Amino acid sequence: MKTRLIEFSFASDVALVHPEDARQMGIDIESRLLIRRNGMPIAAFSPMISQDLVGKGEIGIPKSVANALKLSDGEEVSAEGVTASESLNIMAKKTQGMRLSREEIRKLIADMVSGLLDDAAIAEFVTLQSTVGMDDDEIHELIRAMVETGNKIEFPYPVYDEHSIGGVPGNSKVALLAVPTSVALGLKVPKTSSRAITSPSGTADTMEALANVSLTTEEIRNAVEKAGGTIAWTGRLNLAPADDIMVRIERRLLLDPPSQVVASILSKKVSLGISGLVIDLPVGNGTKLQSEREAENLAAMFVKQGGKFNMSIKALITFGGEPIGYTIGPNLEAIEALTALMKGEASQSLMDKAMYIAGALYEMAGKANIGEGEAHARDAFKSGRSYEKFKKILEMQGGNPEVKPEDIPVGEYSETIYSNKSGAVTFIDNRALTIISRLAGAPLDKAAGIKLYVKIGNRVKSGDPLFKIYSSSSYRLSEALAFANSVKEIEIGTMLLKVFP
């Protein structure tokens, strides 16, 4: 059969097939259309029957999808109708509250990665994790299956990493301080991270303002060997690809079941051969965890599952009641991080979190006694050793090691929000600031975001600036400003609340 590239785009992974071809392939309502090139499977689609848009012997594929698969118009491929009935039966078993075996979980993940499971089936699996749940053994087998269906990167020495479950705006810049500080202390840190999912910036987005983050496996190894660490994007490495598939579905469902949070993070870290991992679990308004007890339960899951893969894990339960530092958005956060590295000092929330993480990693490596790692980390940071290591990491990732904060662009359009009364800042709404930043264009518009002028506890006078919104688009700025004016993202309190009567 031959490919025919079409201009149409669909909400899901759809390919067009002529009705006569569909009959010959035995395609029915449960079928997926498996496409092979040179005998190797490259993708599976939900078949849509059409006799107007494709002829007999043609497979209609949207141009955007074909470009991603490197398929050209008129290319010879083979196609067959396949079903994932076994995986669907496995999920039906889980629906009834039954425990899944190793083989059943491996089958589910294999079908997911090969494309045999459509988005609806994957959504069902994610939802079942939230409604029915998974026990410790099932989570272990889920992580294992996710690792086995992707690539692995091996190092000839112990390597360490840190990861935050997110939920706090401004958090993506923490790694830009913690990683080079850990490297300055003598650790090897192949830090890999995703791009933003629902936040204004992910670690990879922020680092990309300064250097290339789309590294190959060999480039990762080389950078770790020569610079001591990396801050790279996972997308090009094909580590635990089932995770990327499920994250896409979780984003639509607005679901983040604990079992999948643990499996998502640990599958990537196991694939990297991480020896010791520090997990950041922020607790507070607008975060994924609303109480310390909830954080402790998740921490216990991480520690238990990490142990099953010979990975030491330390979970840090941190304050997430307001943004980290004073910036939100890729370029703005990169500016704050770079400024901090160059000066050897940072805002308290940014400095504390980064040094807690680097210190914990140093202790995990057995290079400092418990409780002493943070002091070593602060010394490395304040002395400039962290900055020197960061420059080497930038160089290895194709960035300019001599880049200055003023070299990083911010949105050309901006508006400042001012306080309408005097008092003390009593509350900062993380969710509202996240929405404003995203309305302004972040993370796709790297120059968009927010610069804060106040933190909780600061005193302000009427007319004082609270924060500034940046965007590269006047329209997006107006959308962000309209929302900002409709909510109380920063509350100012006074001693006198009300007079009665």
N, C-alpha and C positions, 0 to 999 in steps of 0.2 A: 504494500500500500504506500501511498505518497501523502506527505503532509500538505495541507493547504492553510496558509496563514490568513486569519480573518481579523477584521478591525474590531469586532464585537469584544466586549469584556463582560465577564459574568461575576456574580457574587461569590461563587465558589469555583472549584477546579473542574470545569466542564469542557468536554471536547465533543465536536459534532461528528456524527457517523450516519452514512446513508442507510435507509431502512433495509435494503437488500443485504448490505454487509452485516447489519445488526442481526438479521435472521440467521445468516450463515454462521455467525459467531455465537449464536445462542444467548444473546444479551437479553436479560430480563430486568425487572425493577430493582433487584438486589445486586446487579452486576456492576463491576468497575471495568473500565477499558484500560488494559495494561499495554503500554507502548514500549517496544524494544528497538534499539539501534545496534546493528551488528551483533544481534543475539543477546545484548545486555539490556535489562530493564532500566528505563530512565525516568518513567513517570506513570502514574495511574490516574485516570480521570473518571468523573461521573459522566456517562454517555448521554448525549441529547440527540434524539433522532431528527434528521432534517434531510429533505430531498431537494430543497431549494438552494441551500448555501453550500452544500458539498455534493459531488457526484459519486458514483460507485467507485470504490477503490481509493477514496480520499478520506483523510482524517482532518477535520477542521480544528485548528488550535489557535487560540487568541495570540496575537502578535507579542503581547507583553510576556506571556508565559513561554512562548517559543524562544524569545530572546534570552530568557533566563536559562532555558535548557540548551541553548546554542543549536536550535533547530532552524534550518533554512526552508524556504518555500520549495515544495516539490521534492523534498528529501525522502529517500526510500526508508521505510520503517516497517516493522511487523506489529500487528495488533491482535489482541485476543480478549474475550470476555472472561473475567475471573470473579469469584465471590470470596467474601471473608466470613462465610457462614459459621465456621468454627469459632472465630473470635466473637461473633455476635452471640453465639450460644454461651460462650464463657461469660460475657457481660450479663446475660440473662441469669446465669447462676449467681453472679455477684448481686444482682438486683434482689435476689431472695435472701441475701445476708450470708451467703456461704463463702468460705475462705477459698482463695485461689491458690493453686499449686505453682511451683516454679515453672513447670512446662507451660501452664496456661498463661502466666504473665509473660513469659518469653514469646509465646505465640502472638499475644496481643501487641506487644511492642514491635515485633518483627513485621506484622501486618501494617502497623501504623507507619513505620519507616519506609516500607516498600510502596506505600500509597494505596494499599488494598482497603484500608478503613477511610471512609469519607468523613467530612467535618462533623456530621450529625453523630456518627458513631464515636468519634473522639470526644465530642462534647458530652456524650452519655458517660464515657469512662471517667472524665474529669468530675462530672456531677456526682457519680457514684462514690468517688473518693470523699466528696463533701457530705453526702447524705448517709451512706452506709459505713464509710470509713475503711481503713486498712490496718491490720495488726502489724507488729514489729517484723515478723517474718515476711509478710507480703511487701512491706516497704523495702526491706533488704533485697528481695528478689526483683522488685521494680528498679531499684538503683542498678543492680547487677545487669539486668536486661538492657537498660538504657546505655550502660557503658559498653556492653558487648556489641551493640549495633552501630557503634561509631569508631572514630579513630582514637588512638592513644599516643601520648607523648611521654617518653621515658627520659629520665636524667640520671647520670652516674653518681649523683650525690643527693642528700636530702634537700627537698624544696618545700617552701612554706607559702601560705597565702592568707588573705583576709577577705571577708565577704559580708556585706550588709544585706539584710532582707529588704531594706528600703522603707519608703513611706514618709521620709522626712525631707522636705525641700532643702536644697543646698548640700545634701549629703554626698553627692558624687565627687566632690573635690577632696574628700578625706583621704582617699587612696593616693592622691598625688603628693601627699605629705607622708603617709604611713609607709608606702612602699619604698621610696628612696631612703627613708630613715632606717627601715629594717635592713636594707642593703648596706647602708653605712655601718651597721652593727655586725656585718659579716654574713648575713643570711642570703640565700638564693631565693628570689621571689618571682616566679612566673605568673604575675597577676593577669588573669583574663576576666573580662566582664562583658555583659550584654549592653546593648543600647537601651535607652529609656523605653519603658513599656507604658506606664501611666504617669510618670513623673516628668518634670521639665528638662531633666538631663540625667543620663546614666554616666557611669565612670568613663566608658568608651567615648561618649559624646564630648565630655569635658576634655579628655586627653587629646581628642582629635583636633581641638583648637590649637594644639601645640606640635603634634607629630602624627605620622601615619599609625593607625591602630589596626589596619587590616593586614596582619602578618601571616606568613606561611608557617608551617610546623618547623621548618629548618631555620627560619628567621627568629622564631621564638627561642629555639635552642641556642642559636648564635648570640642573641642579645643577653640571655641569662648567663652564658659562659663569659662574655666579655664585659657586660655592664653590671651583671649581678641580678638583673631583674627586667621585667617588662610591665607595661600597662597596656594591654591589647584587647581587641574585640574577639569574642569567641566565634563570630559568624563564619569566618573563612576556614576554621579548623575542623569542622565536622565532628566536634566532640559531643557525644550523646545527642544525636540529631532529633530523637524523639522528644527531648525537652523543648527544642525550638518549635516543634509542631504543637505541643500541648500549650506552650506559652501563648501562641497565637490564638488558640481557642479560649484560654482562660481570660484573655484580654476582652474578648467579646462577651463572655458570660459574667464578667466581673466576679469571678470566683478564684480563690487562692487557697485550696484546702491544705492543711498542715502537712499531710503525707506528701503532697506534690511539691510543696515548698522545700521540704527536706530532700526529696528525690532529685529535684531540679538542680539544687546547688551541689549536692554531694556527687551526683553523676558526673558533672563537669570536673570536679576536683579529683575524683578517683581516676578519671581519664588522663589527668595531668600528673598523676603519681604523687600528689601532695602528701607530705609526711605530717605536717602540723597546720591546723586551720583555726583562725580566730573568726568567730561569727558575731556580728553586731546585730543585736535585737533591740531596736528603738521602741520605747513605750511612751504613748502620749496621744494628745488629740490629733486626729487625722492620720495616725500611723496604722499599721496592720495589726498591732497588738495594743489592746486597751488597758491591760492590767499586768502587773508583775507576775501574778500567778500564771496568766496565759503565756507570758514570756518564758517562765521557768519550765512549763510543760513542753514548749517547743525546744528549749535548750536541751532538755533531757532526751528528746527524740534525736537531736543532732549528735549528742555525745554517744548515745547508744549505737546509732547506725554507723557513725565514724569508726567506732571501735571494731565493728564487724569487718571493716576494710583496713584495719591496722593504721588508722588515721587518728592522731591525737586532736581533739577538738576542745577549745575553750570558748564558751559563749559569754559575751559581755552584754548585759542588759543595761541599756543607756537611756538617758533622758531624751525624749523626742517631742517635747511639748512646744518647741519653736524651731525655726530653721537653724541649720548649722552655718555659722558664720554670717556674713552680711550679703551674700549674693545667691541668686537662683537663676539657672540657665547656663548652657555650655561655656560660652566665651567669658561671661561675667565671673563664673566660678573658676575658670582657668586663670583669669587675671588675679583673683584673690589668692589662689593657691601659689601662683608664681611669685607674687609680691611677698607672701609669707616665707617662701623658701629663700628668696634673695635676702630678706631682712633678718631671717632667723627668729621671727616672732609672728604670732597670728592671734586672731580673736580667741577668746577663752574657749568657746564651744568647739571651734575647729581644732585648736591646739590640743585641748584635753582629749578629744576623741581619737585623733591621729596618734597621739603619744601613748594612750592606753593600749591601742591596737599594736603598735610597734613594740611596746614594752612586753606585752603578753606573748608575742611571737618570739621575742628574745629569750624569755623565760622557758617557753616550750622547747626551744632548741637546746636547753640545758646550759646556756651561757650566762645566766644570772639566777640568783635565788628568787623564790616567789616574793613578789612585792618590791623587788629592786629594779625590774626591767624598765619601768617608766622613767626613772631618773637617768638611766643610760640613754634612753631614746631622746629625752629632752636635751641632754648634753650634745648628742650628735646633731640635733636639729639647730640648736642655738650656735654651735661652733661653725656652721656652714658646711659640714660634711654631707648632710642630706642634700643640700643644693648641688654640690659637686657630683654626687651620684645621680641626681635627677638630670643634670646636663648630659651625663654619659648615656643615660637611658634615652633621652631625646635624640642624641646623635645616632644611636643604634636603630632608632625607629624612623630615621629620615627627617627629623626635626632640626631646627636651628638651636644649638645649645646656648647661643648668646641672645636668644629672643628676650625682649623686654615687655613688661605689662602693657605699655603704650602701643606696642605693635599689634595687639589683638583688638580687632574692631568690635564696637558695640553698635546697637541699632541707631540709625540716624534720626529716628523719630522717638521722642520721649515725653513723658508727662509725669509730674510729681504730685503725689497725694499728701495733703497737709492735715495736721491735727486741727479739729474745730473747737478744742477746749484744752485747758491746762490740767495736769495731773500726772499720774504714773501709768506706764504701760502694764496692764494686768493680764492681757491675753493676746496671742497672735494666732490667727486661724491658718494652720498649715494647708488645709484643703483649699481655702479661698485663694491663698497665694499661689498654690499649684495651678489652679484653674486660670488665674490671671496670667501667669507666665505662659501657659499653653495657648491661651487666646491670643497672646502677643506674638506667638509663632514658635516658641521653644517646644521641642528640641530641634525640629527641622530647620528653623531659622536660628542658627547658632548664636547670632548676635542679639537675640531676644531674651527677655527675662526681667528680673527685678533686682534692684539694689536697695537694701534696707538701710535706714538711718538709725533705727531704734531696736532694742531688745526688751524682753520682759524685765520690769523693774526700773527701767530708765524713766526719768522725769522729763516731761515736755511742757511747752507753753503753747497756747493757742496760736496757730500759724506756723509752728515748727514743722519741717518736712518729716514724713513718716517713711515713705519709700518712693522710688522712681521706677516707672515702667519703661522698658526699651523695646523697640521693634524695628525691623527693616521695612515695615509696611504701615503706611498711615491708616489704612482700613483696619488692619489687625490691631493697631494701637487703639483705635476708637472703640473696637469691640471689647478689648481688655479694660479700657477706661470705663466704659458703660457698666460692665460687671462690677468693677472695683467700687464704683459710686453707689451700687445697689446693695452692698453687703458691708458688715463691720469686720473687716479682716484684722484690724488692730483696735483693741478696746482700751480706752483711757479711763481710769477710775479716779475718783476723788473720795475724800473722807466722808463728805456729806452726800448721802444717796438720795434722800427725799425729805421734804418737810410736810408734816401732816398734823392737823388739817390745813 
